[in-house]
Amino acid sequence: VQLVESGGGLVQAGGSLRLSCVSSASTFDISTMGWYRQVPGKERELVATITPGGGSTNYADSLKGRFTISRDNAKNAMYLQMNSLKPEDTAVYYCNAKGKLFASRWDYWGQGTSVTVSP
């Protein structure tokens, strides 16, 4: 299974980026998908998650209102729209897929995409 993130880069404070995650898994549409981020020397932290059907989302409190998670199950893709970016949003952003089906459980991670927000 591959999760491939894209869309990271360098942006000025106040700008926007849209991250994408494309999955090769046939279980994408029954997976809870999420974005996490990590700064060197710190623990990986939750950014947002979205349920398999897309009907429910969850965000880190500090990011509500600026970030929007979405998914397109027909494309096996998940997105993170990031607006009003701040230097403290600088991190490597990781895509995650979690789920279970009968006796099978999975927890997949992408390789990450780097986001740098300049002051």
C-alpha positions in Angstrom: 0.0 0.0 0.0 1.3 3.5 -0.9 0.2 6.8 0.4 1.8 9.6 -1.6 1.6 13.2 -0.4 2.1 16.2 -2.6 1.6 19.9 -2.6 4.0 21.0 0.0 6.5 23.8 -0.5 7.5 27.3 0.6 4.9 29.9 1.1 4.8 33.3 2.8 2.8 33.9 6.0 -0.8 34.5 5.2 -0.6 32.4 2.1 -2.3 29.1 1.2 -1.4 25.6 0.2 -3.4 22.5 -0.7 -1.9 19.2 0.1 -3.0 16.0 -1.6 -2.7 12.4 -0.6 -3.3 9.6 -3.1 -3.7 6.0 -1.9 -3.1 2.8 -3.8 -5.2 0.8 -1.2 -8.4 -0.8 -2.2 -9.5 -0.1 1.4 -9.4 3.7 0.9 -13.1 4.2 1.0 -13.5 2.3 4.3 -10.5 4.0 6.0 -10.5 6.9 8.3 -8.0 9.3 6.8 -5.9 11.9 8.6 -3.2 14.5 8.3 -0.5 14.8 10.9 2.5 17.0 11.1 5.9 16.9 12.7 8.6 19.4 13.5 12.1 18.0 14.0 12.6 17.2 17.7 8.9 17.2 18.5 6.3 14.5 18.4 4.0 14.0 15.5 0.7 15.8 16.1 -2.8 15.5 14.7 -3.9 18.1 12.2 -7.3 16.6 11.1 -9.1 13.4 10.4 -12.1 12.5 8.2 -14.3 9.5 8.3 -14.6 7.0 5.5 -17.7 8.6 3.9 -16.5 12.1 4.6 -19.4 13.0 6.8 -17.4 13.8 9.9 -14.2 15.7 10.4 -12.0 16.4 13.4 -9.4 19.2 13.7 -6.7 20.2 16.2 -8.3 23.0 18.1 -5.6 25.5 17.1 -6.2 24.8 13.4 -10.0 25.1 13.3 -11.1 27.7 10.8 -7.9 27.8 8.8 -7.5 24.2 7.6 -10.1 22.1 5.8 -9.8 18.4 5.3 -11.7 16.7 2.5 -11.6 13.5 0.4 -12.7 12.1 -2.9 -13.3 8.4 -2.6 -13.7 8.0 -6.4 -10.1 9.2 -6.8 -8.7 7.5 -3.7 -7.6 11.0 -2.6 -7.6 13.2 0.4 -6.8 16.9 0.6 -5.9 19.5 3.1 -6.6 23.1 2.3 -4.4 25.3 4.4 -5.2 29.0 4.6 -3.8 32.0 6.5 -0.6 30.0 7.0 1.7 31.0 9.9 5.4 30.3 10.4 4.4 27.9 13.2 2.7 25.7 10.6 6.1 24.8 9.2 6.4 21.1 9.5 6.5 17.8 7.5 2.9 16.8 6.9 2.0 13.1 6.8 -1.0 11.3 5.4 -2.5 8.4 7.4 -5.0 5.7 6.7 -6.5 3.7 9.5 -9.2 1.1 9.4 -10.5 -2.4 10.2 -12.5 -5.0 8.5 -13.3 -8.3 10.2 -10.0 -9.5 11.6 -7.9 -7.1 9.5 -6.6 -3.8 10.8 -4.4 -1.3 9.0 -2.5 1.8 9.9 -0.6 3.2 6.9 1.6 6.3 6.6 2.9 8.3 3.7 6.4 9.6 3.4 5.5 13.2 4.2 5.6 16.5 2.3 7.4 19.5 3.7 5.7 22.8 4.3 7.7 25.9 5.1 6.0 29.2 5.9 8.3 32.2 5.9 7.5 35.3 8.0 
